[in-house]
Amino acid sequence: MKLKAHIYIITALLLTSFCDICAQTADSLLAVKRKKAEEAVMTIVSDPMFSQAVVSICVTTGCGEPLASHNPSTMLVPASNMKLITTGAAIHTLGKDYRFKTGLGYKGKIHDGTLKGNLYILGGGDPTLGSKDSIATPLELTFSQWKSLLDKNGIRKIDGHIIGDGRYFDGMAEEETWLWNDIGTYFGTGSSALMFYENMQSFAVSPGAAPGDSLNISPHYPDAPWMTFRYNCTTGEKGTGDKLYMYTSDLAPIAEIRGTFGVDRGRKQVDCSNKYAEYTCAKYFTDWLRKKGVQCTKGAGDVKLKKDWMSHEPKDSLIMIGSTESPALSRIIYTTNHASNNLYAETLFRTLGKTISGSANYESSATALESVLRNMGVDTSRGLRIKDGSGLSRQNYVSADFYCRFLEEMMHSPVFEEYVASLPSPGGDGTLQFNMKSYPAELRSRIKAKSGSMNGIRCYSGYIIPTEGTKSETIVFSILTGNCTSPTWKVRPLLDKLMAALAEIN
């Protein structure tokens, strides 16, 4: 018995010594990683390219162990890095299989195949409705599904209007701090509960014969006969590119395109903003039904252009006949992060507001997003100021430290696999396709990150997956630069070099 006891004691001592050695080895490896990470960060921040810029960098392990930092608590404008937070919070809260619904309902009576009253297309925030994106259900199929709902309810004619109803989202479609010239672009369209073609208006544009000549410009798609388009734009000098901006709002169906289009540019489709997506959707469905033999006597309508139609039609008084669904949220956030789609991001942002607080206005949505982050265990009292979901506002402020803390918490989410898959890799599909082209494919594929850029701003945040080992050995990083006057073609290779150096130590 004494011999057996001695054996147990010796075994315990050996195990303790082994564990101590393992711990020392782990500490030693962490120290090596930390030294290399710090050297890589200092090489970048000391480069003359950033001498007049503000730089915030934070690098940690997946367990939150610090590896390197530089001004990690400094809050900067994140641009599209904001989508990291929005998409993560949305898929964590709503789930990877969440789908937006678009309903059909009516007010009136059905008699002998005729609906005597109005048919309503009730938007539920589906950003893919009528979109040209590959994940979207083809418009023809969506309209066919809607017609099937009419058929099942015996509706062969509509003696009334088909009304686009976007009341599910309250508040303005755009955040109030967005720049006016951004609001008229395809990336500043603003989200609505009933969307169509990503709320865009496309124009066919080609230059005149010489600088100063009028442009050849006309609406291309969708057809919008209710709009008045004014063209205060001309052909620009060679090398000046596309400097066209639309100025518009939903206060009146009038828009003006200003600026220049270089004389050496070829024919191009220019996408701008459509502030009447609800009406557009209703019109296209009305026209489609007419071709299928279903007449609508009073044509299309919506809330914005004909408010009197809605004054006595509360949503809960409508008779619902069915709905269609968007693609799954996991596919939508993939597109949001790969393509940096502002409309999709703002839809997710406002959906969080509607789901959590009952209101989709921007203030409520910001409050809702913060509550999601706190429930995830992320401290929102420092390093974060939220104005929108896409990063278009220059009044968003986030620190690199906050990004690392958020990204670490996302690693514990049940939807982390779908979340990290939504992030592009340098040199691959998406907004990082021109990054790190000269680096090995194996190294690039282990970097999953979101970019963010505006004038003077260049940001990258995300994960570096280890070549082998556990999730805890993942590197989490955030690189934010602001007030940088150096050209992008000079800045990007330096930040690529930093991401590559971090990947090489993992």
C-alpha positions in Angstrom: 0.0 0.0 0.0 2.9 2.3 0.9 4.5 1.6 -2.5 1.2 2.4 -4.3 0.9 5.6 -2.4 4.4 6.6 -3.3 3.6 5.9 -7.0 0.6 8.1 -6.8 2.6 10.9 -5.3 5.4 10.6 -7.9 2.8 10.5 -10.7 1.1 13.7 -9.4 4.5 15.5 -9.1 5.4 14.5 -12.7 2.0 15.7 -14.0 2.4 19.0 -12.1 5.8 19.4 -13.6 4.5 18.6 -17.0 1.7 21.1 -16.7 4.1 23.7 -15.5 6.3 23.0 -18.5 3.3 23.2 -20.9 2.3 26.5 -19.3 5.8 27.9 -19.6 5.9 26.8 -23.2 2.6 28.4 -24.0 3.8 31.6 -22.2 6.9 31.5 -24.3 5.1 31.0 -27.5 2.7 33.9 -26.6 5.7 36.1 -25.8 7.2 35.3 -29.3 3.9 36.2 -31.0 3.6 39.4 -29.0 7.1 40.5 -29.9 6.5 39.9 -33.6 3.1 41.5 -33.6 4.5 44.6 -31.8 7.4 44.9 -34.3 4.9 44.6 -37.2 2.6 47.3 -35.7 5.5 49.7 -35.0 6.9 49.3 -38.5 3.6 50.6 -39.9 2.8 53.4 -37.5 6.3 54.8 -37.8 6.1 55.0 -41.6 6.1 58.5 -43.0 2.9 57.7 -44.9 1.0 58.0 -41.5 3.0 60.9 -40.1 -0.1 63.2 -40.2 -2.7 60.6 -39.8 -4.4 59.2 -36.7 -3.9 55.4 -36.3 -5.7 53.1 -33.9 -4.6 49.4 -33.8 -5.4 46.5 -31.5 -4.3 42.9 -31.9 -5.3 40.1 -29.5 -5.7 36.4 -29.3 -9.2 34.8 -29.4 -9.0 34.6 -25.6 -8.5 38.3 -25.3 -4.7 38.2 -24.6 -3.1 41.4 -25.9 -0.5 41.0 -28.6 0.1 44.5 -29.8 -1.6 47.9 -29.8 -1.2 51.5 -30.8 -3.7 54.1 -29.5 -6.2 51.2 -29.1 -8.8 53.4 -27.3 -8.8 56.2 -29.8 -12.2 56.4 -31.5 -12.2 57.0 -35.3 -14.7 57.0 -38.1 -15.0 53.3 -39.1 -16.7 53.7 -42.5 -17.9 50.3 -43.6 -16.1 48.5 -40.7 -19.4 49.4 -39.0 -21.0 46.6 -40.9 -19.0 44.1 -38.8 -21.0 45.1 -35.8 -24.3 45.4 -37.5 -24.2 42.0 -39.3 -22.8 40.3 -36.2 -25.5 41.6 -33.9 -28.2 40.9 -36.4 -27.3 37.2 -37.1 -26.7 36.6 -33.4 -30.1 38.1 -32.4 -32.3 37.1 -35.4 -30.6 33.8 -36.2 -29.0 32.5 -39.4 -32.4 31.2 -40.8 -34.3 34.5 -40.3 -36.2 35.6 -43.4 -37.9 38.9 -44.2 -41.6 38.6 -45.2 -43.6 40.5 -47.8 -47.3 40.2 -47.4 -50.4 40.7 -49.5 -53.6 42.0 -48.0 -56.7 43.8 -49.1 -59.5 46.1 -47.9 -62.9 45.6 -49.5 -64.9 42.7 -50.7 -64.4 39.9 -53.3 -67.4 39.3 -55.5 -67.6 37.2 -58.6 -63.7 37.3 -58.9 -63.5 41.0 -58.5 -61.9 42.7 -55.5 -63.8 45.8 -54.9 -61.2 47.7 -52.9 -57.5 48.1 -52.7 -54.8 45.4 -52.7 -51.8 46.1 -50.5 -48.2 44.9 -50.9 -47.0 45.0 -47.3 -43.3 45.3 -47.0 -41.5 43.6 -44.2 -38.0 44.9 -44.9 -36.8 42.4 -47.6 -33.8 44.2 -49.1 -33.5 41.6 -51.9 -37.0 42.2 -53.5 -36.4 42.9 -57.2 -32.7 43.0 -56.6 -30.3 42.1 -59.4 -28.1 40.3 -56.8 -27.6 36.6 -57.4 -29.1 35.7 -54.0 -32.4 37.4 -54.8 -35.5 35.5 -55.9 -36.1 36.4 -59.6 -38.7 39.1 -59.8 -40.8 37.1 -62.2 -41.0 34.3 -59.7 -41.9 36.6 -56.9 -44.7 38.1 -58.9 -45.9 34.6 -59.9 -46.0 33.7 -56.2 -48.1 36.8 -55.5 -50.5 36.0 -58.3 -50.9 32.5 -56.9 -52.1 34.1 -53.7 -54.6 36.1 -55.7 -55.7 33.0 -57.5 -56.2 31.0 -54.3 -58.5 33.8 -53.0 -60.5 34.0 -56.2 -59.2 37.4 -57.2 -59.2 37.8 -61.0 -59.7 41.6 -61.2 -59.0 44.5 -58.8 -61.5 47.4 -58.9 -59.2 49.7 -57.0 -55.5 50.4 -56.5 -52.5 48.2 -55.9 -50.7 50.1 -53.1 -47.1 49.7 -52.0 -47.1 49.8 -48.2 -43.9 50.5 -46.4 -45.3 51.5 -43.0 -43.5 48.6 -41.2 -40.5 50.9 -41.0 -41.2 54.2 -39.3 -38.9 57.2 -39.5 -36.7 58.5 -42.3 -35.2 56.2 -44.8 -31.8 57.9 -44.4 -29.9 58.8 -41.3 -30.0 62.5 -40.8 -26.2 63.0 -40.7 -25.6 61.5 -44.2 -24.2 63.9 -46.8 -26.7 65.2 -49.3 -24.7 64.1 -52.3 -24.4 60.6 -50.8 -28.2 60.3 -50.4 -28.6 60.5 -54.2 -26.2 57.7 -54.9 -26.8 54.0 -55.1 -24.9 53.5 -51.9 -27.0 56.2 -50.0 -30.5 55.1 -51.1 -31.8 54.5 -47.6 -33.8 51.5 -46.6 -37.6 51.2 -46.6 -39.9 48.4 -45.5 -40.9 47.8 -49.1 -37.9 47.9 -51.4 -37.5 47.4 -55.1 -34.3 46.9 -57.1 -32.3 47.9 -54.0 -34.1 51.3 -54.2 -32.0 52.3 -57.1 -32.7 54.2 -60.4 -30.3 53.4 -63.2 -29.3 55.8 -66.0 -27.6 55.1 -69.3 -24.8 57.7 -69.7 -22.3 58.5 -72.4 -20.1 61.6 -72.9 -20.6 64.3 -75.5 -18.1 64.9 -78.3 -16.0 67.4 -76.3 -15.6 68.8 -72.8 -18.5 71.1 -71.9 -21.0 69.4 -74.2 -24.2 68.0 -72.8 -24.2 64.3 -71.8 -26.2 61.6 -73.4 -28.2 60.6 -70.4 -31.6 58.9 -69.9 -33.4 56.8 -67.3 -32.8 53.1 -67.9 -34.5 51.0 -65.2 -36.9 51.0 -63.5 -39.4 53.0 -65.5 -40.5 56.0 -63.3 -42.9 58.2 -65.3 -44.0 60.1 -62.2 -40.4 61.4 -61.7 -39.1 64.7 -63.2 -35.4 64.3 -63.9 -33.3 67.4 -64.5 -29.8 67.1 -65.9 -27.4 69.9 -64.9 -24.3 67.9 -66.0 -21.8 68.1 -68.8 -18.9 66.3 -70.4 -15.7 66.6 -68.4 -12.1 66.8 -69.4 -10.1 63.6 -70.2 -9.1 61.7 -67.1 -11.7 63.3 -64.8 -13.8 60.1 -64.6 -17.4 59.9 -63.3 -18.3 62.8 -61.1 -22.0 62.6 -61.4 -24.2 63.0 -58.3 -28.0 63.0 -58.0 -29.7 65.3 -55.6 -33.1 64.1 -54.5 -35.5 63.4 -51.6 -38.9 61.8 -51.0 -40.4 65.3 -50.4 -41.3 65.6 -54.1 -40.8 63.4 -57.2 -38.1 65.6 -58.6 -34.4 64.8 -59.0 -31.4 66.6 -60.5 -28.1 65.1 -61.7 -25.1 67.4 -61.4 -21.4 67.1 -62.2 -19.3 65.9 -65.1 -18.6 62.7 -67.0 -15.1 62.4 -68.6 -15.0 62.7 -72.4 -12.8 59.6 -72.5 -15.3 57.4 -70.7 -17.3 54.8 -72.5 -21.1 54.2 -72.3 -21.9 53.3 -68.7 -24.9 52.5 -66.4 -24.9 54.9 -63.5 -26.9 53.9 -60.5 -28.6 56.5 -58.4 -31.3 56.6 -55.7 -35.0 55.9 -56.0 -36.9 57.5 -53.2 -40.2 55.9 -54.3 -39.5 52.2 -54.2 -42.9 51.4 -52.7 -44.7 53.0 -55.7 -42.2 51.4 -58.1 -42.9 48.0 -56.7 -46.7 48.5 -56.9 -46.4 49.8 -60.5 -44.4 46.9 -61.8 -46.7 44.4 -60.2 -49.7 46.2 -61.6 -48.2 46.1 -65.1 -47.2 42.5 -64.7 -50.7 41.5 -63.7 -52.2 43.3 -66.6 -50.0 41.3 -69.0 -51.3 38.1 -67.2 -54.9 39.2 -67.8 -55.6 40.6 -64.3 -56.9 44.2 -64.5 -56.4 46.9 -61.9 -58.8 49.7 -62.7 -57.2 52.5 -60.7 -53.5 51.5 -61.1 -50.6 51.7 -58.6 -50.3 53.9 -55.6 -48.3 54.2 -52.4 -48.2 56.0 -49.1 -45.8 58.8 -50.0 -47.4 60.0 -53.3 -51.1 59.5 -52.2 -51.3 59.8 -48.4 -55.1 60.2 -48.5 -55.5 56.6 -49.6 -54.0 55.4 -46.3 -55.7 57.7 -43.8 -58.5 55.3 -43.1 -56.7 52.0 -43.7 -54.8 50.9 -40.6 -52.7 47.8 -41.3 -54.5 45.6 -38.7 -57.8 46.2 -40.6 -56.5 44.5 -43.8 -57.4 41.0 -44.7 -54.2 39.1 -45.2 -54.0 36.5 -48.0 -50.4 35.3 -47.7 -46.7 36.3 -47.9 -43.4 35.5 -49.5 -40.0 35.3 -47.9 -36.5 36.6 -48.6 -33.4 34.4 -48.7 -32.0 33.3 -45.3 -30.2 35.9 -43.2 -26.9 34.0 -43.4 -26.9 34.6 -47.2 -27.9 38.2 -46.8 -25.0 39.0 -44.4 -22.6 37.2 -46.7 -23.5 39.6 -49.4 -23.6 42.6 -47.0 -20.0 42.0 -45.9 -18.6 40.7 -49.2 -20.1 43.5 -51.3 -20.2 46.1 -48.5 -23.9 46.7 -49.3 -25.1 49.7 -47.4 -28.8 49.1 -48.1 -28.6 45.6 -46.7 -26.7 46.8 -43.6 -29.2 49.6 -42.9 -32.1 47.1 -43.3 -30.5 44.8 -40.7 -29.9 47.8 -38.4 -33.5 49.0 -38.6 -34.9 45.5 -38.3 -33.1 45.2 -35.0 -34.8 48.4 -33.9 -38.2 47.1 -35.0 -37.7 43.7 -33.4 -36.4 44.9 -30.1 -38.1 48.2 -29.5 -41.0 48.2 -31.9 -39.6 51.2 -33.9 -37.3 51.2 -36.9 -36.3 54.8 -36.7 -32.6 55.4 -36.4 -32.4 56.5 -32.8 -34.4 53.4 -31.7 -32.3 51.2 -33.9 -29.0 52.5 -32.4 -30.4 51.9 -28.9 -31.4 48.4 -29.9 -28.0 47.6 -31.3 -26.3 48.7 -28.1 -28.6 46.6 -26.0 -27.8 43.5 -28.2 -24.1 44.2 -27.7 -24.5 44.5 -23.9 -26.4 41.3 -23.8 -23.6 39.6 -25.6 -21.2 40.8 -22.9 -19.6 43.7 -24.8 -19.0 46.9 -22.7 -20.6 49.7 -24.8 -19.6 52.5 -22.3 -16.3 53.0 -24.1 -15.1 53.0 -27.6 -18.4 53.1 -29.4 -20.8 55.7 -30.8 -23.5 54.5 -33.2 -25.4 56.6 -35.8 -26.2 54.0 -38.5 -25.7 50.4 -39.5 -23.6 50.8 -42.7 -21.0 53.3 -41.7 -22.1 56.0 -44.1 -22.4 58.5 -41.4 -19.2 60.4 -40.4 -20.5 60.6 -36.9 -20.0 57.0 -36.1 -17.0 56.5 -33.9 -15.4 53.2 -32.9 -12.1 52.3 -31.3 -9.8 49.4 -32.4 -10.1 48.1 -28.8 -13.9 47.9 -29.1 -13.7 46.0 -32.4 -11.4 43.4 -30.8 -13.7 43.0 -27.8 -16.7 42.6 -30.1 -15.0 40.2 -32.4 -13.9 38.1 -29.5 -17.5 37.8 -28.2 -18.7 36.8 -31.6 -16.5 33.8 -31.4 -18.7 32.5 -28.6 -21.9 33.1 -30.6 -23.7 30.0 -31.9 -23.7 31.6 -35.4 -19.9 32.3 -35.4 -19.3 29.9 -38.3 -21.8 31.7 -40.5 -20.5 35.1 -39.4 -16.9 34.5 -40.1 -17.8 32.9 -43.5 -19.5 36.2 -44.4 -16.2 38.0 -44.3 -14.1 38.2 -47.5 -10.4 37.2 -47.7 -7.8 39.3 -49.4 -7.4 38.6 -53.1 -10.8 36.7 -53.2 -14.3 37.7 -54.1 -15.6 40.9 -52.5 -14.2 44.3 -51.5 -10.8 42.8 -50.7 -10.2 41.5 -54.2 -7.3 43.9 -54.8 -5.6 43.4 -51.4 -2.5 41.2 -51.0 -2.4 39.9 -54.6 1.3 39.1 -54.3 1.0 37.1 -51.1 0.6 33.3 -51.0 -3.0 32.1 -51.4 -2.7 29.9 -48.3 -1.8 32.9 -46.1 -4.6 35.1 -47.7 -7.3 32.5 -47.2 -6.7 32.5 -43.4 -7.5 36.2 -43.1 -11.2 37.0 -42.8 -11.8 40.7 -42.6 -14.0 43.7 -43.4 -12.7 46.8 -45.0 -13.9 50.4 -44.6 -13.0 53.4 -46.6 -13.9 57.0 -47.1 -12.0 60.1 -48.0 -9.0 60.0 -45.6 -10.2 56.8 -43.9 -8.9 53.2 -44.4 -9.8 50.4 -42.0 -9.5 46.6 -41.7 -10.8 44.5 -38.9 -11.4 40.8 -38.5 -9.8 37.4 -37.8 -6.7 35.5 -38.7 -7.3 31.7 -38.6 -4.4 29.6 -37.3 -2.8 27.1 -39.6 -3.5 24.5 -36.8 -4.6 24.5 -33.2 -7.7 25.7 -31.4 -10.1 28.6 -31.9 -8.4 30.3 -29.0 -5.3 30.7 -31.2 -7.2 32.8 -33.7 -5.8 36.3 -33.9 -8.3 39.1 -33.7 -7.3 42.5 -35.1 -8.5 46.0 -35.9 -6.6 48.6 -37.9 -8.2 52.0 -38.1 -6.7 55.0 -39.9 -8.1 58.5 -40.1 -7.2 61.9 -41.4 -4.8 60.2 -43.8 -4.1 62.4 -46.9 -1.8 59.9 -48.5 -3.3 58.2 -51.7 -5.0 54.9 -51.3 -2.6 53.1 -53.7 0.2 54.0 -51.3 -1.6 53.2 -48.0 -3.2 49.9 -49.0 0.2 48.0 -49.5 1.4 49.1 -46.0 -1.8 47.8 -44.4 -1.6 44.6 -46.4 1.9 44.2 -45.1 0.7 44.5 -41.5 -2.1 41.9 -42.1 0.4 39.5 -43.7 2.9 39.9 -40.9 0.2 39.1 -38.3 -0.9 36.1 -40.4 2.7 34.8 -40.5 3.0 34.6 -36.7 -0.1 32.4 -36.6 
